[in-house]
Amino acid sequence: MARSYRKKPKFQTSLAKERIKELFMQAEKVWAEEPELSHRYVELARKISMKYKVKIPQSLKRKFCKKCHHFLFPGDNCRVRFRDKKIVITCFDCKNIMRYPHKK
């Protein structure tokens, strides 16, 4: 039997986007007391985005490591530097370096 790959209904995708944003907000609030819980919130947000095929907004994409998927809080578990028209973010947990273009 052929499998159907239809898009999810619009109300589900909009609800998924709201949940992703809320999970990132909660991760930021909880970071000081329980960093592991904030890592879990990011993991849940990623799972929701994959299940409902919703893109995580660019502003939120930069708040977690692409390699270890940990929530990044500048100064505590990551370093942010500006070099040669790029933003360089270094994750202290896995030593991954992420570079993003930046216009001056």
Protein Blocks (a to p, Z undefined) as FASTA:
>chain_A
ZZddbdcdfklmmmmmmmmmmmmmmmmmmmmmmmmlmmmmmmmmmmmmmmnopacdfklm
mmpcfklopacdehjlpccddeehiacdddfklopacdddddZZ
